[in-house]
């Protein structure tokens, strides 16, 4: 049963201050312009360092899909051979055939080099070395896979004389939904300034404006549930809640300086019955808790692209790693 907010005010933020009178609609943008900013930034970085090769992990998910598209277009802009892009798929314990197939089809359709390096054997050996049973699907089991993939990417980049292009998006960065020194790390992250909901819109725009095998794969990726595929049946939004809520909270927390109460009330009004107040409150609590407790990951992050009015790196929006939610919001 949906709860009526009744007479609750929608104009309160933390410390009794009213929220700024800014746009409540989160991350309004032109997908084409977002893509162009990402491409321009990567092209500028490659030109500045004299680099003609990039390496990235492609999983068949939204983030790595957009990163691959950005790399391909940046190479077009710089008139570089697309074979200078090395896309690596690294199937693990829970990789699905759907995501692996889409990663392969996109890479082949875009004319980049594709390499498959399974990680299961190396991860099992590592887990055995540290005394893990290799079966219990705990945080060590998950993070070992993410860190093994990053190790492979970094070493392959050294072999190629290139850089690792990161794929993690702004929503994941805000929530700390990444493995420290795993997918958290790269040499330049083209998605760091783009939230998950916008990633989806940009991929949709690209797929609808192109033809062929790559475009078909991109459109299928959009309909694939978001998952890091570190354990069987893992679906991110079943764990942390819908990304459209998290992106709404992120925008209004940063841009409009809303506190917990105002965020929940504003979301209840904005989504107009799509979510109950209880659902909104639960996801908002997850957002705020993770935003602060995981901030240490943002304080050690690669360079990236600023697309919207704010970014979450040390070069943009910053808070001390040990500040508490209670301290800030009373």
C-alpha positions in Angstrom: 0.0 0.0 0.0 1.4 3.4 -1.0 1.8 5.9 1.8 0.4 9.5 1.4 3.0 12.1 2.4 0.1 14.2 3.7 1.3 17.6 4.9 5.0 16.9 4.8 7.0 19.8 3.4 9.0 19.1 0.2 11.3 22.1 0.8 13.5 21.0 3.6 17.2 20.1 3.5 19.8 19.3 6.1 20.6 21.8 8.8 17.3 23.5 8.2 18.4 25.2 4.9 16.0 25.2 2.0 17.3 23.4 -1.1 18.6 25.5 -4.0 16.0 26.4 -6.6 17.7 24.4 -9.3 16.4 21.9 -11.8 14.9 18.9 -10.1 15.0 16.7 -13.2 18.3 14.8 -13.0 20.9 14.8 -15.7 18.9 16.3 -18.6 21.1 16.0 -21.7 21.5 15.3 -25.3 22.9 11.8 -25.7 24.8 12.9 -28.8 26.5 15.8 -26.9 27.4 13.5 -24.0 29.0 11.1 -26.4 30.9 13.9 -28.2 32.3 15.2 -24.9 33.5 11.7 -24.0 35.1 11.2 -27.4 36.7 14.7 -27.4 38.2 14.1 -23.9 39.7 10.7 -24.8 41.1 12.0 -28.1 42.7 14.9 -26.3 44.3 12.7 -23.7 45.7 10.3 -26.4 47.0 13.1 -28.4 48.6 14.8 -25.4 50.6 11.7 -24.4 51.3 10.5 -27.9 49.5 7.2 -27.4 48.0 5.2 -30.3 46.9 2.1 -28.4 44.2 1.5 -25.7 43.1 -1.6 -23.8 39.8 -2.1 -22.1 37.7 -4.9 -20.7 34.5 -5.6 -22.4 31.9 -7.5 -20.5 28.8 -7.1 -22.6 27.3 -4.7 -20.1 26.3 -1.1 -20.5 29.4 0.7 -19.2 32.0 -1.2 -21.2 29.8 -1.0 -24.2 29.8 2.8 -24.1 33.5 2.9 -23.3 34.2 0.8 -26.4 32.1 3.0 -28.6 33.9 6.1 -27.3 37.3 4.5 -28.0 36.3 3.6 -31.5 35.0 7.1 -32.3 38.1 8.8 -30.7 40.3 6.7 -33.0 38.2 7.9 -35.9 38.7 11.5 -34.8 42.5 11.0 -34.5 42.6 9.0 -37.8 44.1 6.1 -35.9 44.0 2.4 -36.9 41.1 0.8 -35.0 43.3 -2.2 -34.5 45.1 -0.1 -31.9 42.0 -0.8 -29.7 42.4 -4.1 -27.8 39.1 -5.2 -26.3 39.5 -8.0 -23.8 36.7 -10.2 -22.6 37.6 -12.1 -19.4 34.9 -14.7 -18.6 34.8 -15.8 -15.0 32.7 -18.0 -12.7 29.3 -16.3 -13.5 29.8 -14.9 -17.0 26.7 -15.5 -19.1 26.7 -16.5 -22.7 24.5 -13.5 -23.6 27.0 -10.9 -22.3 30.0 -12.7 -23.7 28.4 -13.0 -27.1 27.4 -9.3 -27.2 30.9 -8.3 -26.3 32.3 -10.4 -29.1 29.8 -9.1 -31.7 30.4 -5.5 -30.8 34.2 -5.8 -31.0 34.1 -7.6 -34.3 31.5 -5.2 -35.7 33.5 -2.2 -34.8 36.7 -3.6 -36.3 38.8 -3.6 -33.1 41.0 -6.4 -31.9 39.4 -8.9 -29.6 41.1 -11.2 -27.1 39.5 -13.6 -24.7 41.4 -14.4 -21.5 39.4 -16.7 -19.1 40.1 -15.8 -15.4 38.7 -18.8 -13.6 41.9 -20.8 -13.4 44.0 -17.9 -12.2 41.4 -16.8 -9.6 41.1 -20.3 -8.2 44.9 -20.5 -7.9 45.0 -17.1 -6.1 42.2 -18.0 -3.8 43.9 -21.2 -2.9 47.2 -19.3 -2.2 45.5 -17.0 0.3 43.6 -19.8 2.1 40.2 -19.3 0.6 38.1 -22.4 -0.3 37.4 -21.1 -3.7 33.7 -21.9 -3.3 32.2 -19.6 -0.7 30.7 -16.7 -2.8 31.8 -14.0 -0.3 33.3 -10.5 -0.9 36.8 -12.0 -1.3 35.4 -14.4 -4.0 33.9 -11.5 -5.9 36.7 -8.9 -5.5 39.4 -11.4 -6.5 37.7 -11.7 -9.9 37.5 -8.0 -10.4 41.1 -7.5 -9.4 42.3 -10.3 -11.6 40.7 -8.6 -14.6 42.4 -5.3 -13.7 45.7 -7.0 -13.4 45.3 -8.5 -16.8 44.3 -5.2 -18.4 47.2 -3.3 -16.8 49.8 -5.9 -17.9 48.4 -6.1 -21.4 48.5 -2.3 -21.7 52.2 -2.5 -20.8 52.7 -5.0 -23.5 50.8 -2.9 -26.0 52.5 0.4 -25.0 49.0 1.8 -24.4 46.7 2.9 -21.6 43.8 1.1 -19.9 40.5 2.9 -20.5 38.2 2.7 -17.5 34.5 1.9 -17.8 33.0 2.6 -14.4 30.1 5.2 -14.4 29.3 8.1 -12.1 26.5 6.2 -10.4 28.8 3.4 -9.4 31.4 5.9 -8.3 28.9 7.7 -6.1 27.9 4.5 -4.5 31.3 2.9 -4.4 29.8 0.0 -6.3 33.2 -1.1 -7.5 36.1 -3.1 -6.3 38.9 -1.0 -4.8 42.0 -1.5 -7.0 39.8 -3.6 -9.3 37.4 -2.1 -11.8 37.8 1.1 -9.7 41.2 1.7 -11.4 42.3 2.6 -14.9 44.5 5.2 -16.6 41.7 7.3 -18.0 38.0 6.7 -17.3 35.7 7.9 -20.1 32.5 7.1 -18.1 33.4 8.7 -14.8 31.2 11.8 -15.4 28.2 9.9 -16.8 25.6 8.3 -14.6 24.0 4.9 -15.3 20.7 6.3 -16.6 22.5 8.5 -19.1 24.8 5.6 -20.1 21.7 3.7 -21.1 20.3 6.7 -23.1 23.6 7.2 -24.9 23.9 3.5 -25.9 20.3 3.6 -27.0 20.9 6.7 -29.2 24.0 5.1 -30.7 22.3 1.8 -31.4 19.3 3.4 -33.1 21.5 5.6 -35.3 23.8 2.8 -36.6 23.3 -0.5 -38.4 24.9 -3.8 -38.5 26.1 -6.4 -36.0 27.5 -3.9 -33.5 24.3 -1.9 -33.4 22.2 -5.0 -32.8 24.5 -6.1 -30.0 24.3 -2.6 -28.4 20.5 -2.6 -28.4 20.5 -6.1 -26.8 22.9 -4.9 -24.1 20.4 -2.2 -23.2 17.8 -4.9 -22.4 20.3 -7.0 -20.3 19.9 -6.7 -16.5 22.8 -4.7 -15.0 25.1 -7.2 -13.2 28.9 -7.4 -12.4 28.4 -11.2 -13.0 30.7 -12.2 -10.1 28.3 -14.7 -8.7 25.4 -16.6 -10.3 22.1 -14.8 -10.6 23.5 -11.4 -9.5 21.4 -8.4 -10.5 22.6 -5.1 -9.2 19.3 -3.3 -8.9 17.9 -6.2 -6.8 20.7 -5.4 -4.3 21.0 -1.6 -4.2 17.7 -0.5 -5.8 16.9 1.2 -9.1 19.5 3.4 -10.7 17.0 5.9 -11.7 16.4 6.6 -8.0 20.1 6.7 -7.2 20.7 9.2 -10.0 17.8 11.3 -8.8 19.2 11.4 -5.3 22.7 12.1 -6.6 21.6 15.1 -8.7 19.5 16.7 -6.0 21.9 16.0 -3.2 24.7 17.7 -5.0 23.0 20.3 -7.2 20.1 21.3 -5.0 21.7 20.5 -1.6 18.8 18.4 -0.4 19.0 16.4 2.8 17.4 13.0 3.4 13.9 14.2 4.1 13.7 16.5 1.1 15.2 13.8 -1.1 12.6 11.3 -0.2 9.7 13.7 -0.5 10.9 15.1 -3.8 11.4 11.6 -5.2 7.9 10.5 -4.1 6.5 13.5 -5.9 8.7 13.2 -9.0 8.1 9.6 -9.7 4.3 9.9 -9.1 3.4 6.6 -7.6 6.0 4.4 -9.4 7.6 3.7 -6.0 6.1 3.6 -2.6 7.5 5.9 0.1 8.9 2.9 1.8 10.8 1.8 -1.3 12.1 5.4 -1.9 13.2 5.7 1.7 15.0 2.4 1.7 16.9 3.3 -1.5 17.7 6.8 -0.3 19.2 5.4 2.9 21.3 3.0 0.8 22.5 5.9 -1.4 23.4 8.2 1.5 25.1 5.4 3.5 27.2 4.3 0.6 27.9 7.8 -0.7 29.7 8.6 2.5 31.2 5.3 3.6 32.6 4.6 0.2 34.0 8.0 -0.5 37.6 6.8 0.1 37.4 5.1 -3.3 36.7 8.5 -4.9 39.8 10.0 -3.3 42.0 7.6 -5.2 40.7 7.6 -8.8 41.9 8.0 -12.3 41.5 11.1 -14.5 38.2 11.2 -16.4 35.6 13.3 -18.2 33.5 16.0 -16.7 30.2 16.0 -18.6 27.8 17.6 -16.2 28.1 20.6 -13.8 29.8 18.4 -11.2 32.1 15.4 -11.0 33.0 13.2 -8.0 36.8 13.1 -8.1 39.3 15.0 -6.0 39.3 17.5 -8.9 35.6 18.2 -8.4 33.3 17.5 -5.5 35.2 16.3 -2.5 34.5 15.3 1.2 36.8 13.8 3.8 36.7 10.0 3.7 35.9 9.7 7.4 33.0 12.2 7.6 29.8 10.6 8.7 26.2 10.8 7.4 25.0 11.8 10.9 27.6 14.6 11.2 26.6 16.2 7.9 22.9 15.7 8.0 22.3 16.1 11.8 
